């Protein structure tokens, strides 16, 4: 992948970016240094957990820090058997990094600088899923 390509799906890149989409890049050091991002407002510890549980979305990506495992779930993960991992929506509106040093270092929660725009997309997706479910219950197809 070239540095100038604009993939529409999440993918592993070769230019130092671990995950990229049209608006965002999560660098390889993300799970370790998310709180130091100059471009992203972030919080740590209990404040991070409080922000994390407020997030909504249609899907969430869970990515291990060593990048050997990733999966997508429709429920905001509350825990994992992974030790160091990140959780984020596919559009990277925010990222929660859980660390094995929790309580000492982490967890960390950061919002993308375009969070409001990106989160509105997430809210619309959830609303659309709810409307589809309501229609299905009513017998509509």
C-alpha positions as CSV (number, residue, x, y, z in Angstrom):
1,X,0.0,0.0,0.0
2,X,1.4,3.4,-0.9
3,X,1.5,6.3,1.6
4,X,-1.0,8.1,-0.6
5,X,-3.6,5.4,-1.0
6,X,-6.9,5.9,0.8
7,X,-8.3,2.5,1.7
8,X,-12.0,2.3,2.7
9,X,-11.6,-0.6,5.0
10,X,-9.4,-1.3,8.0
11,X,-6.1,-2.8,7.0
12,X,-2.5,-3.4,8.1
13,X,-0.3,-0.9,6.4
14,X,3.5,-1.0,5.7
15,X,4.2,2.7,6.3
16,X,4.2,2.6,10.1
17,X,0.5,2.7,10.4
18,X,-1.1,-0.3,12.1
19,X,-4.7,0.5,11.2
20,X,-5.9,3.1,8.8
21,X,-9.1,4.3,7.2
22,X,-10.0,7.5,5.3
23,X,-9.5,9.8,8.3
24,X,-7.3,8.1,10.8
25,X,-4.2,6.1,11.5
26,X,-3.3,4.1,14.6
27,X,0.4,3.8,14.8
28,X,2.2,0.6,16.1
29,X,2.9,2.2,19.5
30,X,-0.8,3.1,20.0
31,X,-1.6,0.8,22.9
32,X,1.5,2.1,24.7
33,X,1.4,5.8,24.0
34,X,-2.2,6.7,23.2
35,X,-2.2,9.3,26.0
36,X,0.7,11.2,24.5
37,X,-1.0,11.8,21.1
38,X,-0.8,15.6,20.7
39,X,-3.7,15.5,18.2
40,X,-6.1,13.5,20.4
41,X,-7.7,14.5,23.7
42,X,-7.2,11.6,26.1
43,X,-7.8,10.5,29.7
44,X,-6.4,7.6,31.8
45,X,-7.5,5.4,34.6
46,X,-11.0,5.6,35.9
47,X,-11.8,8.6,33.8
48,X,-10.9,6.5,30.7
49,X,-13.3,3.8,31.8
50,X,-16.1,6.3,32.4
51,X,-15.7,7.6,28.9
52,X,-15.4,4.1,27.4
53,X,-18.7,2.9,28.8
54,X,-20.5,5.9,27.2
55,X,-19.6,4.9,23.7
56,X,-22.1,3.4,21.3
57,X,-21.6,1.8,17.9
58,X,-22.8,-0.9,15.6
59,X,-19.4,-2.7,15.7
60,X,-16.3,-2.6,17.7
61,X,-12.8,-3.8,16.7
62,X,-10.7,-5.5,19.4
63,X,-7.0,-5.6,18.5
64,X,-4.3,-7.3,20.5
65,X,-1.2,-5.2,21.1
66,X,1.0,-7.7,19.3
67,X,-1.4,-7.5,16.3
68,X,-1.7,-11.3,16.1
69,X,-5.4,-11.3,16.9
70,X,-8.3,-9.1,16.1
71,X,-12.0,-9.5,15.9
72,X,-15.2,-7.5,15.5
73,X,-18.1,-7.6,17.9
74,X,-21.5,-5.8,18.0
75,X,-21.3,-5.3,21.8
76,X,-18.9,-2.9,23.6
77,X,-16.4,-5.3,25.2
78,X,-16.4,-5.1,29.0
79,X,-13.4,-7.5,29.4
80,X,-11.2,-9.7,27.5
81,X,-8.8,-12.6,27.9
82,X,-6.2,-10.5,26.1
83,X,-3.7,-8.7,28.3
84,X,-2.8,-5.6,26.2
85,X,-5.4,-4.6,23.6
86,X,-7.3,-1.8,22.0
87,X,-11.0,-1.4,21.3
88,X,-12.3,1.1,18.7
89,X,-15.1,1.5,16.2
90,X,-14.2,0.9,12.6
91,X,-14.1,4.6,11.8
92,X,-11.6,5.2,14.6
93,X,-13.7,7.9,16.3
94,X,-12.1,6.9,19.6
95,X,-9.7,4.3,21.0
96,X,-9.6,2.6,24.3
97,X,-6.2,1.0,25.2
98,X,-6.2,-1.6,27.9
99,X,-2.8,-2.4,29.4
100,X,-1.3,-5.1,31.6
101,X,-0.1,-2.2,33.9
102,X,-3.7,-1.1,34.6
103,X,-4.0,0.9,37.8
104,X,-0.4,2.1,37.3
105,X,-0.5,2.8,33.5
106,X,-3.8,2.9,31.8
107,X,-6.2,2.2,30.6
108,X,-6.3,5.1,28.2
109,X,-9.1,6.5,26.2
110,X,-8.6,9.0,23.3
111,X,-10.9,10.7,20.9
112,X,-10.1,11.5,17.3
113,X,-9.8,15.2,16.6
114,X,-12.9,14.8,14.4
115,X,-14.8,12.8,17.0
116,X,-18.0,14.7,16.8
117,X,-18.3,14.1,13.0
118,X,-17.2,10.4,13.3
119,X,-19.4,9.7,16.3
120,X,-22.4,11.0,14.5
121,X,-21.8,8.4,11.8
122,X,-21.7,5.7,14.6
123,X,-24.9,7.0,16.1
124,X,-26.7,6.9,12.7
125,X,-25.6,3.3,12.2
126,X,-27.0,2.3,15.6
127,X,-30.2,4.1,14.9
128,X,-30.5,2.4,11.5
129,X,-30.0,-1.0,13.2
130,X,-32.6,-0.2,15.8
131,X,-35.1,0.8,13.1
132,X,-34.4,-2.3,11.1
133,X,-35.0,-4.5,14.2
134,X,-38.3,-2.7,14.9
135,X,-39.4,-3.3,11.3
136,X,-38.5,-6.9,11.5
137,X,-40.5,-7.4,14.8
138,X,-43.5,-5.8,13.0
139,X,-43.1,-8.3,10.2
140,X,-41.7,-5.9,7.7
141,X,-38.9,-7.1,5.4
